[in-house]
Amino acid sequence: MLVNGGTAGTFVLSFPHKNWADFEDQPGVKPYRDMLKEAFGQAEADSIVDRLDRSIEKQTSDIIQFRPDLSYLPSK
C-alpha cells in the first residue's frame, strides 16, 4: 500500500525483470490460476480469483526505470 502520494487505497504489485525478454511468459512457470487450483481445488480457486477481480477498480502497467538499451531514441 502506498504510504506517500497516490490515490487513497492504492496498492502496488511489482514484478522485477532482468531484461525486456523477461516480460514474455515463462514456459517453466505454472500459471497463477493453476497454482490456486492445485492448492485449493477448482471451486475455491474460482472463488479466490472472483474476489480478487471484484476488488480491483483499476489496473495500470508502468515501466519505472528508463532503459536506453531498450529505447528508441530518434536522431535530431
C-alpha positions in Angstrom: 0.0 0.0 0.0 1.4 3.4 -0.9 2.2 5.5 2.2 3.1 8.7 0.5 1.3 10.1 -2.6 -1.1 8.4 -5.0 -4.8 7.8 -4.6 -6.0 6.7 -1.2 -6.3 2.9 -1.0 -3.7 2.5 -3.8 -1.8 -0.8 -3.8 1.3 -1.6 -5.9 2.3 -5.0 -7.1 5.8 -5.0 -8.6 7.5 -7.7 -10.6 11.2 -7.3 -11.3 12.5 -8.2 -14.8 16.2 -8.8 -15.8 15.6 -7.5 -19.3 12.9 -6.8 -21.9 12.7 -10.5 -23.0 11.9 -11.4 -19.4 8.4 -9.8 -19.8 7.4 -12.8 -22.0 5.5 -15.7 -20.5 7.9 -18.2 -19.0 7.1 -21.8 -20.1 8.6 -23.4 -17.0 6.4 -21.3 -14.6 2.9 -22.6 -13.7 0.1 -20.1 -14.3 -1.3 -18.5 -11.1 -4.8 -20.0 -11.7 -3.2 -23.5 -12.0 -1.3 -23.0 -8.7 -4.5 -21.9 -6.9 -6.4 -24.9 -8.4 -3.7 -27.3 -7.3 -3.6 -25.8 -3.7 -7.3 -25.3 -3.1 -9.3 -27.2 -5.7 -11.3 -25.7 -8.7 -14.2 -24.2 -6.7 -12.1 -22.4 -4.1 -9.6 -21.2 -6.8 -12.5 -19.7 -8.8 -13.8 -18.1 -5.7 -10.4 -16.5 -4.9 -10.0 -15.2 -8.4 -13.5 -13.8 -8.4 -12.9 -12.0 -5.1 -9.7 -10.5 -6.4 -11.3 -9.4 -9.7 -14.2 -7.7 -7.8 -11.7 -5.9 -5.5 -9.8 -4.3 -8.3 -11.2 -1.0 -9.5 -8.5 0.0 -12.0 -5.3 -1.6 -13.2 -2.3 0.1 -14.9 1.1 -1.1 -16.0 4.2 1.1 -16.0 7.9 0.7 -16.6 9.5 2.6 -13.8 13.1 2.9 -14.9 14.4 4.4 -18.2 16.5 1.9 -20.1 18.3 3.4 -23.0 19.3 -0.1 -24.2 15.5 -0.9 -24.6 14.5 2.5 -26.0 14.4 4.0 -29.5 15.9 7.5 -29.4 15.5 9.2 -32.8 18.4 11.3 -34.1 18.0 15.1 -34.0 
